[in-house]
Amino acid sequence: MWQKMITWLARRLRSRYVRLLEEEVSRLRAENRALVNSLLGTAGFPPISLEDDARARPVALPPVRKRTWTQIARDRELAASRVTAEK
C-alpha cells in the first residue's frame, strides 16, 4: 500500500517538475526570439516570426577545413610584410 502511494506521489512530483521545465524552456525561447529580433531590427533585417521557428530544421554544416602550419606561416609573413610596408 505504501509502496503504491510513494510511487504515485513520485510520478506526480516528477510530472510537475517536467511541466515546470517545459514552461521554462518555452519562456527562454520566447526571450531569445525577442533578443534576436531586436538585434535583427538594429541591423535592418525583418524579424523572425513564430511560423519560421516551426519550419526551421537543423541544417548539416560542412566540416571546418583546418589550415596547415604552412598556410598559417604564410599568412603571418604576409601580415608582417604589410605592417612593414605601411611604415
HTML snippet that shows the backbone in 3Dmol.js (N, CA, C, O; Angstrom):
<script src="https://3Dmol.org/build/3Dmol-min.js"></script>
<div id="view" style="width:600px;height:400px;position:relative"></div>
<script>
const pdb = `
ATOM      1  N   MET A   1       0.826  -1.189   0.000  1.00  0.00           N
ATOM      2  CA  MET A   1       0.000   0.000   0.000  1.00  0.00           C
ATOM      3  C   MET A   1       0.870   1.253   0.000  1.00  0.00           C
ATOM      4  O   MET A   1       0.670   2.150  -0.819  1.00  0.00           O
ATOM      5  N   TRP A   2       1.840   1.317   0.919  1.00  0.00           N
ATOM      6  CA  TRP A   2       2.721   2.484   0.998  1.00  0.00           C
ATOM      7  C   TRP A   2       3.564   2.610  -0.263  1.00  0.00           C
ATOM      8  O   TRP A   2       3.822   3.711  -0.749  1.00  0.00           O
ATOM      9  N   GLN A   3       3.985   1.468  -0.781  1.00  0.00           N
ATOM     10  CA  GLN A   3       4.812   1.485  -1.990  1.00  0.00           C
ATOM     11  C   GLN A   3       4.052   2.108  -3.159  1.00  0.00           C
ATOM     12  O   GLN A   3       4.609   2.912  -3.907  1.00  0.00           O
ATOM     13  N   LYS A   4       2.773   1.734  -3.317  1.00  0.00           N
ATOM     14  CA  LYS A   4       1.961   2.300  -4.393  1.00  0.00           C
ATOM     15  C   LYS A   4       1.768   3.809  -4.199  1.00  0.00           C
ATOM     16  O   LYS A   4       1.805   4.578  -5.160  1.00  0.00           O
ATOM     17  N   MET A   5       1.564   4.213  -2.956  1.00  0.00           N
ATOM     18  CA  MET A   5       1.358   5.621  -2.669  1.00  0.00           C
ATOM     19  C   MET A   5       2.630   6.432  -2.951  1.00  0.00           C
ATOM     20  O   MET A   5       2.566   7.530  -3.505  1.00  0.00           O
ATOM     21  N   ILE A   6       3.760   5.890  -2.571  1.00  0.00           N
ATOM     22  CA  ILE A   6       5.035   6.574  -2.822  1.00  0.00           C
ATOM     23  C   ILE A   6       5.301   6.654  -4.323  1.00  0.00           C
ATOM     24  O   ILE A   6       5.777   7.676  -4.818  1.00  0.00           O
ATOM     25  N   THR A   7       4.997   5.583  -5.042  1.00  0.00           N
ATOM     26  CA  THR A   7       5.181   5.584  -6.496  1.00  0.00           C
ATOM     27  C   THR A   7       4.280   6.625  -7.148  1.00  0.00           C
ATOM     28  O   THR A   7       4.722   7.367  -8.025  1.00  0.00           O
ATOM     29  N   TRP A   8       3.014   6.686  -6.723  1.00  0.00           N
ATOM     30  CA  TRP A   8       2.078   7.656  -7.275  1.00  0.00           C
ATOM     31  C   TRP A   8       2.547   9.087  -6.996  1.00  0.00           C
ATOM     32  O   TRP A   8       2.513   9.945  -7.878  1.00  0.00           O
ATOM     33  N   LEU A   9       2.989   9.332  -5.747  1.00  0.00           N
ATOM     34  CA  LEU A   9       3.459  10.664  -5.373  1.00  0.00           C
ATOM     35  C   LEU A   9       4.707  11.046  -6.174  1.00  0.00           C
ATOM     36  O   LEU A   9       4.825  12.182  -6.633  1.00  0.00           O
ATOM     37  N   ALA A  10       5.623  10.115  -6.340  1.00  0.00           N
ATOM     38  CA  ALA A  10       6.841  10.395  -7.104  1.00  0.00           C
ATOM     39  C   ALA A  10       6.497  10.718  -8.551  1.00  0.00           C
ATOM     40  O   ALA A  10       7.087  11.627  -9.136  1.00  0.00           O
ATOM     41  N   ARG A  11       5.545   9.982  -9.141  1.00  0.00           N
ATOM     42  CA  ARG A  11       5.133  10.226 -10.514  1.00  0.00           C
ATOM     43  C   ARG A  11       4.497  11.607 -10.654  1.00  0.00           C
ATOM     44  O   ARG A  11       4.759  12.319 -11.624  1.00  0.00           O
ATOM     45  N   ARG A  12       3.671  11.979  -9.694  1.00  0.00           N
ATOM     46  CA  ARG A  12       3.025  13.295  -9.728  1.00  0.00           C
ATOM     47  C   ARG A  12       4.052  14.417  -9.610  1.00  0.00           C
ATOM     48  O   ARG A  12       3.993  15.404 -10.344  1.00  0.00           O
ATOM     49  N   LEU A  13       4.994  14.257  -8.680  1.00  0.00           N
ATOM     50  CA  LEU A  13       6.008  15.295  -8.495  1.00  0.00           C
ATOM     51  C   LEU A  13       6.912  15.394  -9.714  1.00  0.00           C
ATOM     52  O   LEU A  13       7.299  16.490 -10.119  1.00  0.00           O
ATOM     53  N   ARG A  14       7.245  14.258 -10.294  1.00  0.00           N
ATOM     54  CA  ARG A  14       8.108  14.257 -11.471  1.00  0.00           C
ATOM     55  C   ARG A  14       7.398  14.937 -12.638  1.00  0.00           C
ATOM     56  O   ARG A  14       8.018  15.716 -13.362  1.00  0.00           O
ATOM     57  N   SER A  15       6.122  14.659 -12.830  1.00  0.00           N
ATOM     58  CA  SER A  15       5.408  15.281 -13.930  1.00  0.00           C
ATOM     59  C   SER A  15       5.285  16.792 -13.707  1.00  0.00           C
ATOM     60  O   SER A  15       5.334  17.559 -14.668  1.00  0.00           O
ATOM     61  N   ARG A  16       5.129  17.221 -12.476  1.00  0.00           N
ATOM     62  CA  ARG A  16       5.072  18.649 -12.160  1.00  0.00           C
ATOM     63  C   ARG A  16       6.424  19.300 -12.478  1.00  0.00           C
ATOM     64  O   ARG A  16       6.475  20.400 -13.029  1.00  0.00           O
ATOM     65  N   TYR A  17       7.512  18.615 -12.128  1.00  0.00           N
ATOM     66  CA  TYR A  17       8.851  19.133 -12.393  1.00  0.00           C
ATOM     67  C   TYR A  17       9.085  19.250 -13.898  1.00  0.00           C
ATOM     68  O   TYR A  17       9.621  20.249 -14.377  1.00  0.00           O
ATOM     69  N   VAL A  18       8.678  18.220 -14.635  1.00  0.00           N
ATOM     70  CA  VAL A  18       8.847  18.251 -16.087  1.00  0.00           C
ATOM     71  C   VAL A  18       8.025  19.387 -16.686  1.00  0.00           C
ATOM     72  O   VAL A  18       8.498  20.077 -17.589  1.00  0.00           O
ATOM     73  N   ARG A  19       6.807  19.592 -16.202  1.00  0.00           N
ATOM     74  CA  ARG A  19       5.969  20.676 -16.701  1.00  0.00           C
ATOM     75  C   ARG A  19       6.620  22.032 -16.428  1.00  0.00           C
ATOM     76  O   ARG A  19       6.596  22.918 -17.282  1.00  0.00           O
ATOM     77  N   LEU A  20       7.203  22.191 -15.236  1.00  0.00           N
ATOM     78  CA  LEU A  20       7.898  23.434 -14.913  1.00  0.00           C
ATOM     79  C   LEU A  20       9.100  23.661 -15.833  1.00  0.00           C
ATOM     80  O   LEU A  20       9.358  24.783 -16.269  1.00  0.00           O
ATOM     81  N   LEU A  21       9.829  22.581 -16.118  1.00  0.00           N
ATOM     82  CA  LEU A  21      10.971  22.697 -17.027  1.00  0.00           C
ATOM     83  C   LEU A  21      10.521  23.081 -18.435  1.00  0.00           C
ATOM     84  O   LEU A  21      11.155  23.915 -19.081  1.00  0.00           O
ATOM     85  N   GLU A  22       9.438  22.481 -18.913  1.00  0.00           N
ATOM     86  CA  GLU A  22       8.940  22.803 -20.239  1.00  0.00           C
ATOM     87  C   GLU A  22       8.473  24.254 -20.320  1.00  0.00           C
ATOM     88  O   GLU A  22       8.687  24.919 -21.334  1.00  0.00           O
ATOM     89  N   GLU A  23       7.843  24.743 -19.267  1.00  0.00           N
ATOM     90  CA  GLU A  23       7.431  26.147 -19.236  1.00  0.00           C
ATOM     91  C   GLU A  23       8.651  27.067 -19.257  1.00  0.00           C
ATOM     92  O   GLU A  23       8.645  28.103 -19.922  1.00  0.00           O
ATOM     93  N   GLU A  24       9.687  26.683 -18.532  1.00  0.00           N
ATOM     94  CA  GLU A  24      10.910  27.484 -18.506  1.00  0.00           C
ATOM     95  C   GLU A  24      11.572  27.504 -19.892  1.00  0.00           C
ATOM     96  O   GLU A  24      12.071  28.539 -20.334  1.00  0.00           O
ATOM     97  N   VAL A  25      11.572  26.365 -20.562  1.00  0.00           N
ATOM     98  CA  VAL A  25      12.151  26.293 -21.908  1.00  0.00           C
ATOM     99  C   VAL A  25      11.381  27.190 -22.864  1.00  0.00           C
ATOM    100  O   VAL A  25      11.986  27.917 -23.652  1.00  0.00           O
ATOM    101  N   SER A  26      10.053  27.149 -22.806  1.00  0.00           N
ATOM    102  CA  SER A  26       9.268  27.991 -23.711  1.00  0.00           C
ATOM    103  C   SER A  26       9.480  29.473 -23.392  1.00  0.00           C
ATOM    104  O   SER A  26       9.523  30.296 -24.306  1.00  0.00           O
ATOM    105  N   ARG A  27       9.612  29.823 -22.117  1.00  0.00           N
ATOM    106  CA  ARG A  27       9.874  31.212 -21.739  1.00  0.00           C
ATOM    107  C   ARG A  27      11.232  31.668 -22.280  1.00  0.00           C
ATOM    108  O   ARG A  27      11.356  32.767 -22.821  1.00  0.00           O
ATOM    109  N   LEU A  28      12.244  30.812 -22.129  1.00  0.00           N
ATOM    110  CA  LEU A  28      13.583  31.169 -22.607  1.00  0.00           C
ATOM    111  C   LEU A  28      13.615  31.277 -24.131  1.00  0.00           C
ATOM    112  O   LEU A  28      14.309  32.137 -24.673  1.00  0.00           O
ATOM    113  N   ARG A  29      12.868  30.410 -24.830  1.00  0.00           N
ATOM    114  CA  ARG A  29      12.822  30.505 -26.291  1.00  0.00           C
ATOM    115  C   ARG A  29      12.191  31.823 -26.722  1.00  0.00           C
ATOM    116  O   ARG A  29      12.667  32.472 -27.653  1.00  0.00           O
ATOM    117  N   ALA A  30      11.124  32.210 -26.042  1.00  0.00           N
ATOM    118  CA  ALA A  30      10.474  33.480 -26.378  1.00  0.00           C
ATOM    119  C   ALA A  30      11.413  34.654 -26.102  1.00  0.00           C
ATOM    120  O   ALA A  30      11.477  35.603 -26.883  1.00  0.00           O
ATOM    121  N   GLU A  31      12.131  34.583 -25.000  1.00  0.00           N
ATOM    122  CA  GLU A  31      13.080  35.651 -24.669  1.00  0.00           C
ATOM    123  C   GLU A  31      14.206  35.716 -25.696  1.00  0.00           C
ATOM    124  O   GLU A  31      14.593  36.801 -26.131  1.00  0.00           O
ATOM    125  N   ASN A  32      14.732  34.550 -26.084  1.00  0.00           N
ATOM    126  CA  ASN A  32      15.793  34.513 -27.094  1.00  0.00           C
ATOM    127  C   ASN A  32      15.294  35.056 -28.427  1.00  0.00           C
ATOM    128  O   ASN A  32      16.014  35.787 -29.105  1.00  0.00           O
ATOM    129  N   ARG A  33      14.056  34.702 -28.812  1.00  0.00           N
ATOM    130  CA  ARG A  33      13.494  35.197 -30.060  1.00  0.00           C
ATOM    131  C   ARG A  33      13.375  36.710 -30.018  1.00  0.00           C
ATOM    132  O   ARG A  33      13.651  37.385 -31.010  1.00  0.00           O
ATOM    133  N   ALA A  34      12.962  37.250 -28.868  1.00  0.00           N
ATOM    134  CA  ALA A  34      12.832  38.701 -28.747  1.00  0.00           C
ATOM    135  C   ALA A  34      14.200  39.370 -28.868  1.00  0.00           C
ATOM    136  O   ALA A  34      14.325  40.409 -29.516  1.00  0.00           O
ATOM    137  N   LEU A  35      15.213  38.791 -28.256  1.00  0.00           N
ATOM    138  CA  LEU A  35      16.557  39.366 -28.349  1.00  0.00           C
ATOM    139  C   LEU A  35      17.096  39.308 -29.775  1.00  0.00           C
ATOM    140  O   LEU A  35      17.695  40.268 -30.260  1.00  0.00           O
ATOM    141  N   VAL A  36      16.879  38.173 -30.445  1.00  0.00           N
ATOM    142  CA  VAL A  36      17.340  38.034 -31.829  1.00  0.00           C
ATOM    143  C   VAL A  36      16.617  39.031 -32.721  1.00  0.00           C
ATOM    144  O   VAL A  36      17.234  39.668 -33.575  1.00  0.00           O
ATOM    145  N   ASN A  37      15.301  39.169 -32.524  1.00  0.00           N
ATOM    146  CA  ASN A  37      14.544  40.127 -33.329  1.00  0.00           C
ATOM    147  C   ASN A  37      15.016  41.554 -33.079  1.00  0.00           C
ATOM    148  O   ASN A  37      15.028  42.375 -33.995  1.00  0.00           O
ATOM    149  N   SER A  38      15.402  41.848 -31.848  1.00  0.00           N
ATOM    150  CA  SER A  38      15.925  43.168 -31.539  1.00  0.00           C
ATOM    151  C   SER A  38      17.236  43.424 -32.285  1.00  0.00           C
ATOM    152  O   SER A  38      17.441  44.493 -32.860  1.00  0.00           O
ATOM    153  N   LEU A  39      18.113  42.425 -32.264  1.00  0.00           N
ATOM    154  CA  LEU A  39      19.384  42.562 -32.984  1.00  0.00           C
ATOM    155  C   LEU A  39      19.164  42.655 -34.487  1.00  0.00           C
ATOM    156  O   LEU A  39      19.815  43.448 -35.167  1.00  0.00           O
ATOM    157  N   LEU A  40      18.242  41.839 -35.006  1.00  0.00           N
ATOM    158  CA  LEU A  40      17.961  41.889 -36.438  1.00  0.00           C
ATOM    159  C   LEU A  40      17.382  43.244 -36.831  1.00  0.00           C
ATOM    160  O   LEU A  40      17.716  43.785 -37.885  1.00  0.00           O
ATOM    161  N   GLY A  41      16.517  43.790 -35.985  1.00  0.00           N
ATOM    162  CA  GLY A  41      15.949  45.099 -36.264  1.00  0.00           C
ATOM    163  C   GLY A  41      17.011  46.178 -36.279  1.00  0.00           C
ATOM    164  O   GLY A  41      16.961  47.092 -37.103  1.00  0.00           O
ATOM    165  N   THR A  42      17.970  46.079 -35.376  1.00  0.00           N
ATOM    166  CA  THR A  42      19.063  47.042 -35.336  1.00  0.00           C
ATOM    167  C   THR A  42      19.906  46.954 -36.609  1.00  0.00           C
ATOM    168  O   THR A  42      20.395  47.964 -37.114  1.00  0.00           O
ATOM    169  N   ALA A  43      20.069  45.716 -37.124  1.00  0.00           N
ATOM    170  CA  ALA A  43      20.869  45.514 -38.325  1.00  0.00           C
ATOM    171  C   ALA A  43      20.082  45.788 -39.606  1.00  0.00           C
ATOM    172  O   ALA A  43      20.653  45.788 -40.697  1.00  0.00           O
ATOM    173  N   GLY A  44      18.764  46.023 -39.478  1.00  0.00           N
ATOM    174  CA  GLY A  44      17.966  46.336 -40.648  1.00  0.00           C
ATOM    175  C   GLY A  44      17.337  45.143 -41.327  1.00  0.00           C
ATOM    176  O   GLY A  44      16.958  45.241 -42.494  1.00  0.00           O
ATOM    177  N   PHE A  45      17.211  44.016 -40.642  1.00  0.00           N
ATOM    178  CA  PHE A  45      16.599  42.824 -41.197  1.00  0.00           C
ATOM    179  C   PHE A  45      15.214  42.631 -40.606  1.00  0.00           C
ATOM    180  O   PHE A  45      14.946  43.101 -39.501  1.00  0.00           O
ATOM    181  N   PRO A  46      14.323  41.945 -41.327  1.00  0.00           N
ATOM    182  CA  PRO A  46      12.980  41.711 -40.787  1.00  0.00           C
ATOM    183  C   PRO A  46      13.032  40.718 -39.620  1.00  0.00           C
ATOM    184  O   PRO A  46      13.916  39.863 -39.575  1.00  0.00           O
ATOM    185  N   PRO A  47      12.089  40.827 -38.679  1.00  0.00           N
ATOM    186  CA  PRO A  47      12.103  39.934 -37.520  1.00  0.00           C
ATOM    187  C   PRO A  47      11.707  38.504 -37.888  1.00  0.00           C
ATOM    188  O   PRO A  47      11.092  38.260 -38.926  1.00  0.00           O
ATOM    189  N   ILE A  48      12.070  37.578 -37.025  1.00  0.00           N
ATOM    190  CA  ILE A  48      11.716  36.171 -37.187  1.00  0.00           C
ATOM    191  C   ILE A  48      10.349  35.956 -36.550  1.00  0.00           C
ATOM    192  O   ILE A  48      10.109  36.396 -35.425  1.00  0.00           O
ATOM    193  N   SER A  49       9.449  35.275 -37.269  1.00  0.00           N
ATOM    194  CA  SER A  49       8.120  35.018 -36.722  1.00  0.00           C
ATOM    195  C   SER A  49       8.060  33.628 -36.105  1.00  0.00           C
ATOM    196  O   SER A  49       8.988  32.833 -36.258  1.00  0.00           O
ATOM    197  N   LEU A  50       6.971  33.339 -35.411  1.00  0.00           N
ATOM    198  CA  LEU A  50       6.791  32.022 -34.797  1.00  0.00           C
ATOM    199  C   LEU A  50       6.692  30.927 -35.857  1.00  0.00           C
ATOM    200  O   LEU A  50       7.143  29.805 -35.625  1.00  0.00           O
ATOM    201  N   GLU A  51       6.109  31.235 -37.016  1.00  0.00           N
ATOM    202  CA  GLU A  51       5.986  30.237 -38.076  1.00  0.00           C
ATOM    203  C   GLU A  51       7.364  29.826 -38.591  1.00  0.00           C
ATOM    204  O   GLU A  51       7.574  28.675 -38.974  1.00  0.00           O
ATOM    205  N   ASP A  52       8.302  30.777 -38.595  1.00  0.00           N
ATOM    206  CA  ASP A  52       9.665  30.461 -39.037  1.00  0.00           C
ATOM    207  C   ASP A  52      10.300  29.450 -38.096  1.00  0.00           C
ATOM    208  O   ASP A  52      11.049  28.576 -38.532  1.00  0.00           O
ATOM    209  N   ASP A  53      10.000  29.567 -36.794  1.00  0.00           N
ATOM    210  CA  ASP A  53      10.533  28.610 -35.829  1.00  0.00           C
ATOM    211  C   ASP A  53       9.994  27.212 -36.073  1.00  0.00           C
ATOM    212  O   ASP A  53      10.726  26.229 -35.959  1.00  0.00           O
ATOM    213  N   ALA A  54       8.708  27.123 -36.409  1.00  0.00           N
ATOM    214  CA  ALA A  54       8.085  25.822 -36.611  1.00  0.00           C
ATOM    215  C   ALA A  54       8.646  25.129 -37.846  1.00  0.00           C
ATOM    216  O   ALA A  54       8.763  23.904 -37.873  1.00  0.00           O
ATOM    217  N   ARG A  55       8.998  25.915 -38.876  1.00  0.00           N
ATOM    218  CA  ARG A  55       9.519  25.321 -40.106  1.00  0.00           C
ATOM    219  C   ARG A  55      11.013  25.060 -40.042  1.00  0.00           C
ATOM    220  O   ARG A  55      11.547  24.331 -40.877  1.00  0.00           O
ATOM    221  N   ALA A  56      11.687  25.633 -39.081  1.00  0.00           N
ATOM    222  CA  ALA A  56      13.147  25.520 -39.028  1.00  0.00           C
ATOM    223  C   ALA A  56      13.565  24.082 -38.757  1.00  0.00           C
ATOM    224  O   ALA A  56      13.061  23.419 -37.851  1.00  0.00           O
ATOM    225  N   ARG A  57      14.486  23.637 -39.560  1.00  0.00           N
ATOM    226  CA  ARG A  57      15.041  22.295 -39.369  1.00  0.00           C
ATOM    227  C   ARG A  57      16.553  22.431 -39.270  1.00  0.00           C
ATOM    228  O   ARG A  57      17.145  23.299 -39.912  1.00  0.00           O
ATOM    229  N   PRO A  58      17.168  21.590 -38.480  1.00  0.00           N
ATOM    230  CA  PRO A  58      18.631  21.683 -38.386  1.00  0.00           C
ATOM    231  C   PRO A  58      19.280  21.413 -39.742  1.00  0.00           C
ATOM    232  O   PRO A  58      18.870  20.515 -40.478  1.00  0.00           O
ATOM    233  N   VAL A  59      20.281  22.194 -40.047  1.00  0.00           N
ATOM    234  CA  VAL A  59      20.994  22.068 -41.310  1.00  0.00           C
ATOM    235  C   VAL A  59      22.385  21.540 -41.016  1.00  0.00           C
ATOM    236  O   VAL A  59      23.075  22.029 -40.121  1.00  0.00           O
ATOM    237  N   ALA A  60      22.786  20.538 -41.777  1.00  0.00           N
ATOM    238  CA  ALA A  60      24.123  19.978 -41.592  1.00  0.00           C
ATOM    239  C   ALA A  60      25.147  20.958 -42.147  1.00  0.00           C
ATOM    240  O   ALA A  60      25.093  21.328 -43.320  1.00  0.00           O
ATOM    241  N   LEU A  61      26.065  21.368 -41.311  1.00  0.00           N
ATOM    242  CA  LEU A  61      27.110  22.293 -41.736  1.00  0.00           C
ATOM    243  C   LEU A  61      28.272  21.517 -42.325  1.00  0.00           C
ATOM    244  O   LEU A  61      28.568  20.411 -41.871  1.00  0.00           O
ATOM    245  N   PRO A  62      28.929  22.072 -43.320  1.00  0.00           N
ATOM    246  CA  PRO A  62      30.089  21.382 -43.871  1.00  0.00           C
ATOM    247  C   PRO A  62      31.212  21.351 -42.835  1.00  0.00           C
ATOM    248  O   PRO A  62      31.300  22.250 -41.999  1.00  0.00           O
ATOM    249  N   PRO A  63      32.057  20.349 -42.875  1.00  0.00           N
ATOM    250  CA  PRO A  63      33.139  20.277 -41.896  1.00  0.00           C
ATOM    251  C   PRO A  63      34.100  21.451 -42.056  1.00  0.00           C
ATOM    252  O   PRO A  63      34.325  21.939 -43.164  1.00  0.00           O
ATOM    253  N   VAL A  64      34.657  21.892 -40.945  1.00  0.00           N
ATOM    254  CA  VAL A  64      35.582  23.018 -40.956  1.00  0.00           C
ATOM    255  C   VAL A  64      36.918  22.528 -41.508  1.00  0.00           C
ATOM    256  O   VAL A  64      37.463  21.517 -41.064  1.00  0.00           O
ATOM    257  N   ARG A  65      37.425  23.266 -42.482  1.00  0.00           N
ATOM    258  CA  ARG A  65      38.706  22.886 -43.068  1.00  0.00           C
ATOM    259  C   ARG A  65      39.803  23.557 -42.273  1.00  0.00           C
ATOM    260  O   ARG A  65      39.870  24.784 -42.191  1.00  0.00           O
ATOM    261  N   LYS A  66      40.651  22.750 -41.695  1.00  0.00           N
ATOM    262  CA  LYS A  66      41.735  23.279 -40.876  1.00  0.00           C
ATOM    263  C   LYS A  66      42.900  23.691 -41.764  1.00  0.00           C
ATOM    264  O   LYS A  66      43.227  23.027 -42.748  1.00  0.00           O
ATOM    265  N   ARG A  67      43.512  24.802 -41.389  1.00  0.00           N
ATOM    266  CA  ARG A  67      44.658  25.269 -42.156  1.00  0.00           C
ATOM    267  C   ARG A  67      45.928  24.562 -41.673  1.00  0.00           C
ATOM    268  O   ARG A  67      46.060  24.210 -40.500  1.00  0.00           O
ATOM    269  N   THR A  68      46.837  24.371 -42.597  1.00  0.00           N
ATOM    270  CA  THR A  68      48.107  23.741 -42.242  1.00  0.00           C
ATOM    271  C   THR A  68      49.034  24.801 -41.656  1.00  0.00           C
ATOM    272  O   THR A  68      48.794  26.002 -41.783  1.00  0.00           O
ATOM    273  N   TRP A  69      50.088  24.332 -41.017  1.00  0.00           N
ATOM    274  CA  TRP A  69      51.063  25.260 -40.437  1.00  0.00           C
ATOM    275  C   TRP A  69      51.739  26.083 -41.519  1.00  0.00           C
ATOM    276  O   TRP A  69      52.124  27.227 -41.280  1.00  0.00           O
ATOM    277  N   THR A  70      51.888  25.511 -42.707  1.00  0.00           N
ATOM    278  CA  THR A  70      52.485  26.249 -43.810  1.00  0.00           C
ATOM    279  C   THR A  70      51.595  27.429 -44.207  1.00  0.00           C
ATOM    280  O   THR A  70      52.086  28.534 -44.438  1.00  0.00           O
ATOM    281  N   GLN A  71      50.277  27.184 -44.283  1.00  0.00           N
ATOM    282  CA  GLN A  71      49.355  28.264 -44.630  1.00  0.00           C
ATOM    283  C   GLN A  71      49.340  29.339 -43.547  1.00  0.00           C
ATOM    284  O   GLN A  71      49.300  30.531 -43.852  1.00  0.00           O
ATOM    285  N   ILE A  72      49.371  28.921 -42.292  1.00  0.00           N
ATOM    286  CA  ILE A  72      49.372  29.877 -41.181  1.00  0.00           C
ATOM    287  C   ILE A  72      50.640  30.726 -41.221  1.00  0.00           C
ATOM    288  O   ILE A  72      50.579  31.940 -41.031  1.00  0.00           O
ATOM    289  N   ALA A  73      51.798  30.091 -41.468  1.00  0.00           N
ATOM    290  CA  ALA A  73      53.072  30.815 -41.527  1.00  0.00           C
ATOM    291  C   ALA A  73      53.065  31.810 -42.694  1.00  0.00           C
ATOM    292  O   ALA A  73      53.555  32.931 -42.556  1.00  0.00           O
ATOM    293  N   ARG A  74      52.508  31.399 -43.847  1.00  0.00           N
ATOM    294  CA  ARG A  74      52.441  32.299 -44.997  1.00  0.00           C
ATOM    295  C   ARG A  74      51.566  33.512 -44.684  1.00  0.00           C
ATOM    296  O   ARG A  74      51.919  34.636 -45.040  1.00  0.00           O
ATOM    297  N   ASP A  75      50.440  33.296 -44.027  1.00  0.00           N
ATOM    298  CA  ASP A  75      49.564  34.412 -43.653  1.00  0.00           C
ATOM    299  C   ASP A  75      50.260  35.364 -42.690  1.00  0.00           C
ATOM    300  O   ASP A  75      50.119  36.582 -42.800  1.00  0.00           O
ATOM    301  N   ARG A  76      51.003  34.810 -41.754  1.00  0.00           N
ATOM    302  CA  ARG A  76      51.733  35.660 -40.805  1.00  0.00           C
ATOM    303  C   ARG A  76      52.801  36.487 -41.513  1.00  0.00           C
ATOM    304  O   ARG A  76      52.982  37.667 -41.214  1.00  0.00           O
ATOM    305  N   GLU A  77      53.507  35.860 -42.453  1.00  0.00           N
ATOM    306  CA  GLU A  77      54.527  36.593 -43.199  1.00  0.00           C
ATOM    307  C   GLU A  77      53.903  37.716 -44.024  1.00  0.00           C
ATOM    308  O   GLU A  77      54.448  38.818 -44.089  1.00  0.00           O
ATOM    309  N   LEU A  78      52.766  37.441 -44.651  1.00  0.00           N
ATOM    310  CA  LEU A  78      52.090  38.479 -45.435  1.00  0.00           C
ATOM    311  C   LEU A  78      51.633  39.627 -44.538  1.00  0.00           C
ATOM    312  O   LEU A  78      51.766  40.795 -44.904  1.00  0.00           O
ATOM    313  N   ALA A  79      51.102  39.300 -43.376  1.00  0.00           N
ATOM    314  CA  ALA A  79      50.657  40.346 -42.443  1.00  0.00           C
ATOM    315  C   ALA A  79      51.842  41.172 -41.968  1.00  0.00           C
ATOM    316  O   ALA A  79      51.743  42.394 -41.851  1.00  0.00           O
ATOM    317  N   ALA A  80      52.970  40.509 -41.691  1.00  0.00           N
ATOM    318  CA  ALA A  80      54.150  41.244 -41.224  1.00  0.00           C
ATOM    319  C   ALA A  80      54.699  42.135 -42.325  1.00  0.00           C
ATOM    320  O   ALA A  80      55.149  43.250 -42.060  1.00  0.00           O
ATOM    321  N   SER A  81      54.664  41.648 -43.559  1.00  0.00           N
ATOM    322  CA  SER A  81      55.188  42.461 -44.666  1.00  0.00           C
ATOM    323  C   SER A  81      54.280  43.682 -44.921  1.00  0.00           C
ATOM    324  O   SER A  81      54.763  44.746 -45.307  1.00  0.00           O
ATOM    325  N   ARG A  82      52.973  43.521 -44.704  1.00  0.00           N
ATOM    326  CA  ARG A  82      52.054  44.662 -44.847  1.00  0.00           C
ATOM    327  C   ARG A  82      52.340  45.725 -43.792  1.00  0.00           C
ATOM    328  O   ARG A  82      52.296  46.923 -44.070  1.00  0.00           O
ATOM    329  N   VAL A  83      52.632  45.269 -42.583  1.00  0.00           N
ATOM    330  CA  VAL A  83      52.911  46.212 -41.494  1.00  0.00           C
ATOM    331  C   VAL A  83      54.188  46.983 -41.787  1.00  0.00           C
ATOM    332  O   VAL A  83      54.233  48.195 -41.576  1.00  0.00           O
ATOM    333  N   THR A  84      55.235  46.303 -42.271  1.00  0.00           N
ATOM    334  CA  THR A  84      56.493  46.986 -42.571  1.00  0.00           C
ATOM    335  C   THR A  84      56.349  47.877 -43.807  1.00  0.00           C
ATOM    336  O   THR A  84      57.009  48.914 -43.881  1.00  0.00           O
ATOM    337  N   ALA A  85      55.517  47.511 -44.768  1.00  0.00           N
ATOM    338  CA  ALA A  85      55.316  48.318 -45.963  1.00  0.00           C
ATOM    339  C   ALA A  85      54.584  49.607 -45.635  1.00  0.00           C
ATOM    340  O   ALA A  85      54.814  50.633 -46.275  1.00  0.00           O
ATOM    341  N   GLU A  86      53.696  49.562 -44.633  1.00  0.00           N
ATOM    342  CA  GLU A  86      52.934  50.764 -44.246  1.00  0.00           C
ATOM    343  C   GLU A  86      53.809  51.780 -43.524  1.00  0.00           C
ATOM    344  O   GLU A  86      53.503  52.972 -43.532  1.00  0.00           O
ATOM    345  N   LYS A  87      54.892  51.326 -42.900  1.00  0.00           N
ATOM    346  CA  LYS A  87      55.744  52.244 -42.121  1.00  0.00           C
ATOM    347  C   LYS A  87      56.679  52.982 -42.982  1.00  0.00           C
ATOM    348  O   LYS A  87      57.464  53.792 -42.490  1.00  0.00           O
TER     349      LYS A  87
END
`;
const viewer = $3Dmol.createViewer("view");
viewer.addModel(pdb, "pdb");
viewer.setStyle({}, {cartoon: {color: "spectrum"}});
viewer.zoomTo();
viewer.render();
</script>
